[in-house]
């Protein structure tokens, strides 16, 4: 099963990713340094994240999954550094609230 998932960190910021194999313990390739800047050393000692499957398909091509991932990143604005940790596609101010 191919999936698009959302990881929510304790500070409420999100990261969206895709898994083309449907592996339960795959949590993506977010930039650790970017995330670590938002947390103290003490906060990192007990760190809980939530993983939610937002979309899944047993028949989609890899290209279709890639397209859906970008669509959801833009929709949820996880590429806006105030909201999330996705660094691609680059966030554009015009993506805010349909501006």
C-alpha positions as CSV (number, residue, x, y, z in Angstrom):
1,X,0.0,0.0,0.0
2,X,1.4,3.4,-1.0
3,X,0.6,6.2,1.5
4,X,0.9,9.9,2.2
5,X,1.4,10.5,5.9
6,X,1.5,13.4,8.3
7,X,3.9,13.6,11.3
8,X,2.9,16.0,14.0
9,X,5.6,17.1,16.5
10,X,5.0,18.1,20.1
11,X,5.1,21.8,19.1
12,X,2.3,21.2,16.6
13,X,4.4,21.6,13.5
14,X,3.9,19.0,10.8
15,X,5.9,17.1,8.2
16,X,4.3,15.3,5.2
17,X,5.9,12.5,3.4
18,X,5.2,9.5,1.2
19,X,5.9,5.8,1.7
20,X,5.8,3.7,-1.4
21,X,5.9,0.4,0.6
22,X,3.5,1.2,3.4
23,X,6.0,0.5,6.2
24,X,4.6,1.2,9.6
25,X,7.8,2.5,11.2
26,X,8.9,4.7,8.3
27,X,8.9,8.4,9.4
28,X,10.3,10.1,6.5
29,X,13.5,12.1,5.8
30,X,12.8,15.5,7.5
31,X,15.9,17.5,8.2
32,X,16.7,16.7,11.9
33,X,18.7,19.9,12.3
34,X,15.7,22.0,11.3
35,X,13.4,20.2,13.8
36,X,16.0,20.2,16.6
37,X,16.2,24.0,16.5
38,X,12.6,24.1,17.8
39,X,13.3,22.0,21.0
40,X,15.5,22.2,24.0
41,X,17.8,19.4,24.9
42,X,15.5,18.5,27.8
43,X,12.4,18.4,25.4
44,X,14.3,16.0,23.1
45,X,14.8,13.6,26.0
46,X,11.1,12.7,25.9
47,X,9.8,13.3,22.4
48,X,6.5,11.9,21.1
49,X,5.3,12.3,17.5
50,X,2.0,11.3,15.9
51,X,1.9,9.6,12.5
52,X,-1.4,9.8,10.5
53,X,-2.1,8.3,7.1
54,X,-3.8,11.0,5.1
55,X,-4.1,9.1,1.8
56,X,-3.5,5.6,0.6
57,X,-3.7,3.6,-2.6
58,X,-3.0,0.1,-3.7
59,X,-3.1,1.0,-7.4
60,X,-1.5,4.5,-7.8
61,X,1.7,4.8,-9.7
62,X,4.7,6.3,-8.0
63,X,4.2,9.4,-10.2
64,X,0.6,9.8,-8.9
65,X,1.8,9.4,-5.3
66,X,4.5,12.1,-5.9
67,X,1.8,14.4,-7.3
68,X,-0.5,13.8,-4.3
69,X,2.3,14.4,-1.8
70,X,3.0,17.8,-3.3
71,X,-0.7,18.7,-3.5
72,X,-1.1,17.9,0.2
73,X,2.1,19.7,1.2
74,X,0.7,22.8,-0.4
75,X,-2.8,22.4,0.9
76,X,-1.6,21.9,4.5
77,X,1.2,24.4,4.1
78,X,3.7,22.1,5.7
79,X,6.4,23.8,3.6
80,X,5.6,27.1,5.5
81,X,8.3,27.1,8.3
82,X,5.7,28.6,10.7
83,X,3.6,25.5,10.2
84,X,5.8,22.6,9.2
85,X,9.2,21.1,8.3
86,X,8.8,20.3,4.6
87,X,11.4,22.2,2.6
88,X,10.1,21.3,-0.8
89,X,8.3,22.6,-2.7
90,X,9.4,26.0,-1.6
91,X,6.6,27.9,0.2
92,X,5.2,30.9,-1.6
93,X,3.3,33.6,0.2
94,X,0.6,33.4,-2.5
95,X,-0.2,29.9,-1.2
96,X,-1.6,31.3,2.0
97,X,-5.4,31.2,2.3
98,X,-5.9,31.3,-1.5
99,X,-4.2,34.6,-1.9
